[in-house]
């Protein structure tokens, strides 16, 4: 059953990003496979954990840094719970990469606005690193919303991005002592922000965030084709057969997970409400 | 190729010969009076039933309800071993709808790479269909373009001519079978061909139902948002999955690990149904589909709209099995009637 057969990969390192998120640094056991493996920003892998089946997890790393891949996983259910209990040296199964990636060629030379909520920064982290490593992209701005200061993930990356000229702006829903940054949902970071054309915004986060963010970005003058998001769905096969990730007449695994607003407007996407 | 004649007295002897060369699957009536496709071990003991519609389709033979994809080991290391099993099998007595359904599954399981397990079985299969002179109670294959007789797609097609069968081949494997057992057959003459043609014509007028599939397909293409229909049918759906399980073209599945011990287990592919509330539920409990109002939307749109867009024809084959299985009346015939009865906004004014 080759198409469903995972490649085994070793956890070489685990980075705790926040109380719910861990980044797993992985290396395929088969050295040749590891060497030739490649993927693009926005794609995902089906991850196997012993006795837990499989779940789709997007790359949080960039293929510009070969040798290992990184998957950032939020503790959410049975499989992710079991994965969080694994230690460095343990094996997981991986198959992929799957899905339509961000069109990095089309984004070249553009000013890029990244907007992320919670674990939504994981796939965008891969894209940001890809842009920084490759070069040839315009000014990069990141708006990142977390529940509280303790929930801010990828802090090391954010520090590095700042050093590399990325304009990183953070907000928290609820402040704790010592927080002197923005308080409120991530959309509050949009006020006063100006992104010059050519430009695109890449957004990823919980459906409720996307739902409020899309009209805000439209109001700022972003065209539908300039607003790009990645959708999340329950998936079993990853290759367009099992049916679970249906999104109107599309399947998120093979027609997505990356969609722009122009595409989404042609579909009935229940969690995003009426897109106008 | 020209048609052949098989005397009915020769059918069981022919099937006996076939069975000696490999597996034989045919509709059999069991001691409860149910007609199901079964592996034939003993033609004297098992009652071949060509009078009734088999309650099940051939789906489980190519795409079993519980299908091992791999075994896994997670003792010290973690590894997977693929499982593939298939043996030469002749399927006899399937109806045109069931054959059409297998051809549809061929398309589904070849998307993004040929499905190893499915095609391992499919490549070993010879399909001998029996056209329906007398369609069954809920049949509407004439409205879905999948019967009562087919012009292509079968290895062999049988037509009942009373005391004999008219036999025609469409694929090489069918012709090979005819050559191998040629002494059972005689060439059909002009009279036989006329009788066969007559049977096909008569069958078309023997349908007890007329189901207006095409108008419903057109209606759904124009406006798939039929909230009152989704709400009523979702409300009546009891989440049993029977319609999807019995449907010869429902192929959605889940993949689960079944631990056999701490150290090893089996990875299974299992039938699933888009009507189950858990079908779209994500880790942590969020469900992007409002189950109460939309549970059955996916099922009917998939069959009558999305597959028309993708594959050029609806994936309902008109077998009517969903009518019998659902006590809530959430079946294809009811749905099509509801869609066609809905007043268009323009008509309401």
Interface residues (C-beta under 8 A of the other chain):
Chain A: X1 X2 X3 X4 X5 X6 X8 X48 X50 X51 X52 X53 X54 X55 X76 X77 X78 X79 X80 X90 X91 X92 X93 X207 X232 X233 X234 X236 X237 X239 X240 X241 X242 X243 X244 X246 X249 X254 X268 X270 X271
Chain B: X69 X70 X72 X74 X77 X78 X79 X80 X82 X83 X84 X108 X109 X111 X112 X113 X115 X116 X117 X224 X225 X251 X252 X253 X254 X255 X256 X257 X259 X265 X267 X269 X272 X274 X279 X280 X281 X282 X283 X284 X286 X288 X289 X290 X294 X298 X301 X302 X305 X306 X309
